[in-house]
């Protein structure tokens, strides 16, 4: 049995198979170009498409997780239109005569590193937002705009981090819990609370493919995740889960009587 800790963002117990989520980050090549204006236009068109996609995600989040959390995607739209970001992409295209993908990737890396180096923890968490919009633009330019989250059975998802767009697009019936190494102030942590999924953020879990398919237990109340728990630990967690489910059922029943 291996035991790891993290910051709980929503309580409860989840027991199930682990799936390691790996982002299919785009491999970007540096390609010399001859027409900077055409390449900038490719970038502008990608921004327009991304802006529309984010608007659709905002509407979906508004229905599912409320106005406050849906605002995440409005923030991403603002980042897309940020003058400094735009000028950086344009400058790299023009000065180096390179493809839009390379200019976007370089700009994303630079801005992400800038946020990650800030003293304020909240601002450090924005590094993930920059990566999210950068990957979205690269996906549009490459024709690959899938969310990358696709599971056939309920799982405990383990990841380095999850972008807000990935979290919102998840099939909630297939996600028992998630555990990430990401920032405790990421938007994903906020979404986890709203969705009511037991989750740990900023975990010290060691991620590798060998975790796939192993039994995991997430104790969202105490901020612990167990990998292949021993019999005593599993029995104790199952009992806690049973009590937790009974409590939820009772609260739901009381709520139903109040609504009558």
C-alpha positions, -999 to 999 in steps of 0.1 A, spaced: 0 0 0 12 35 -9 -2 66 8 -1 101 -5 -15 134 7 -29 166 -8 -52 195 -1 -88 184 0 -112 206 -21 -142 185 -15 -149 158 11 -162 123 8 -148 88 0 -142 75 -35 -131 39 -42 -123 25 -76 -98 19 -104 -72 46 -112 -68 61 -146 -37 83 -152 -47 111 -175 -20 123 -198 -25 155 -217 -19 151 -254 2 182 -255 9 193 -290 44 188 -304 53 221 -321 79 224 -348 97 256 -358 90 262 -395 104 290 -415 78 310 -435 78 336 -463 45 354 -456 42 368 -421 8 384 -428 -7 351 -438 7 334 -407 -7 362 -385 -41 357 -401 -40 320 -393 -34 331 -357 -63 356 -357 -87 330 -372 -77 305 -345 -84 332 -318 -119 337 -332 -126 300 -332 -112 297 -296 -133 326 -285 -165 310 -298 -155 276 -282 -150 293 -248 -184 310 -251 -200 276 -256 -181 262 -226 -192 292 -206 -228 284 -214 -224 247 -205 -206 256 -172 -234 282 -164 -260 254 -166 -239 228 -147 -218 246 -122 -232 281 -118 -224 317 -128 -194 322 -106 -176 292 -120 -186 298 -155 -168 331 -153 -136 311 -157 -142 309 -194 -148 346 -197 -114 351 -181 -99 328 -207 -116 349 -234 -100 380 -220 -66 363 -220 -71 354 -256 -76 391 -264 -48 403 -241 -27 429 -260 6 417 -246 -1 380 -256 -12 391 -290 18 414 -296 42 387 -285 28 362 -310 29 388 -338 64 399 -329 78 363 -329 61 356 -363 75 389 -379 109 390 -363 118 353 -367 96 346 -398 82 314 -382 49 296 -382 20 307 -359 22 274 -339 57 281 -329 50 317 -320 20 307 -299 39 279 -281 68 303 -273 45 330 -260 25 305 -239 57 292 -224 70 327 -216 37 339 -200 32 307 -181 67 309 -166 61 345 -158 30 337 -138 46 306 -122 75 327 -108 52 353 -91 51 355 -53 13 356 -51 -1 320 -50 -33 330 -68 -13 345 -97 9 314 -98 -23 294 -104 -29 314 -136 0 297 -153 -24 268 -159 -49 292 -176 -23 304 -200 -13 268 -209 -50 260 -214 -56 288 -239 -23 281 -256 -31 244 -261 -66 254 -273 -51 276 -301 -26 249 -310 -53 223 -312 -74 245 -335 -44 251 -358 -36 214 -359 -73 203 -363 -72 184 -330 -97 200 -306 -107 170 -285 -107 173 -247 -86 142 -242 -108 129 -214 -125 97 -225 -133 68 -201 -156 38 -203 -161 31 -166 -161 52 -134 -125 59 -124 -104 79 -100 -86 102 -124 -50 110 -115 -32 139 -134 -5 164 -131 -32 190 -136 -65 194 -153 -76 225 -172 -110 240 -165 -122 232 -200 -112 195 -195 -130 194 -162 -162 209 -175 -163 185 -205 -159 154 -183 -187 129 -182 -194 133 -145 -210 98 -143 -176 83 -152 -155 103 -127 -155 91 -91 -128 115 -80 -97 132 -92 -62 137 -77 -38 163 -92 -5 178 -84 -18 211 -96 -20 244 -78 -44 246 -49 -57 279 -63 -64 266 -98 -99 271 -113 -101 233 -114 -102 232 -76 -131 256 -76 -150 235 -101 -144 203 -81 -161 218 -51 -191 229 -72 -194 195 -89 -193 177 -56 -165 153 -66 -141 141 -38 -108 156 -49 -73 163 -38 -52 192 -53 -15 198 -49 -9 161 -41 25 146 -36 14 115 -55 40 100 -78 24 96 -112 34 70 -137 16 46 -160 19 17 -136 -9 33 -116 -34 25 -144 -60 -1 -133 -48 -2 -97 -73 1 -68 -74 35 -53 -91 51 -24 -95 89 -21 -103 102 14 -114 137 4 -122 146 40 -87 140 54 -68 147 22 -53 113 16 -52 89 -13 -43 52 -9 -30 31 -38 -37 -6 -34 -48 -3 2 -44 -31 26 -75 -50 38 -79 -31 71 -76 3 53 -100 -7 26 -126 -20 51 -123 12 71 -127 34 40 -157 13 28 -174 18 62 -167 56 60 -181 56 25 -213 38 37 -218 63 65 -212 92 42 -237 78 17 -263 73 45 -257 109 56 -262 122 21 -294 102 16 -308 115 49 -300 151 39 -316 146 6 -347 131 23 -350 161 46 -345 185 17 -373 167 -1 -397 171 28 -388 208 31 -396 213 -6 -431 197 -3 
